[in-house]
Amino acid sequence: RKVQMALFYPSIVLALSVLIMSVIVIFVLPQLVSVLHSLNTPLPLITRIVIDVSNFAGKNSGLLMLGMCGSFLFFYIIYQIRIIKYIVHILLLHIPIIRSILQNAAVARMGIILGTLLKVGIPPVRAIEHLADSLPLLPYRTYFRKLSKQIDVGKSFEKTMTMTPGTASLIPRPAQQLIVSGEKSGQISDMF
C-alpha cells in the first residue's frame, strides 16, 4: 500500500507532463512554425524534426490518441498473463532503487503477517502459505510457496532458506539472520 502511495505522485506528474507536452506539440508549435518560416532562414535539423512531429501530431491527433489508448489496453491485457507479469516483476527487482523499495515492502509485509499469524497459533506452514497469497510480487509468492513446502516436510527455516534458490536476492541477510536466531531460540513469532 505504501509503495502504491509513493508511486501515485510521480505517476500524476508524468501524466500531466504528457498532457502538457501534447498540448504544446499540437496547438502551440504550429503557431510558432509560421513565425519561424517568415524569418526565411534555414532551420537546424532538430527544429525541423520538432516541426515535423508537431505537424504529424496536429494532423493525426485522433489517430495518436487511439493508438495510445490501444497500446495501454494491449499492455494491460498482456500484463494479465502470469508469465509476463512474472518477467516484469523480475525486471523490476533488477532496477536498483525500485528493488530496494519492493524488497523492503515485501520484508515488512512478511514480518507483519508472519508475526501476527504465528502469535495467534497458526502453524508456520499455513502462515507462510497465507503470506505467499498476500504478496503482490510473483517472485516472492513463488519463493514463499517453495519455502512452505520445504518446512512442511520438516526442514528448519535455516536449512530451507539456504537450500531455496532466490533467498539471497529476495530476503536481505539481516532478515534471514533474525529468522534463524528466532527459530533457534524458539521465539520466532517475536522476531517478526
Buried (B, 14 or more C-beta within 10 A) or exposed (E): EEBEEEEEEEEEEEEEEEEEEBEEBBEEBBEBBEEBEEEEEEBEEEEEEBBEEBBEBBEEBEEBEEEEEEEEEEEEEEEEEEEEBBEBBEEBBEEEEBBEBBBBBBBEBBBEBBBBBBEEEBEBBEBBBBBBEBBBBBBBBBBBBBBBBBBBEEBEBBBBBEEBEBBEBBBBEEBBEBBBEBBEEEEBBEBB
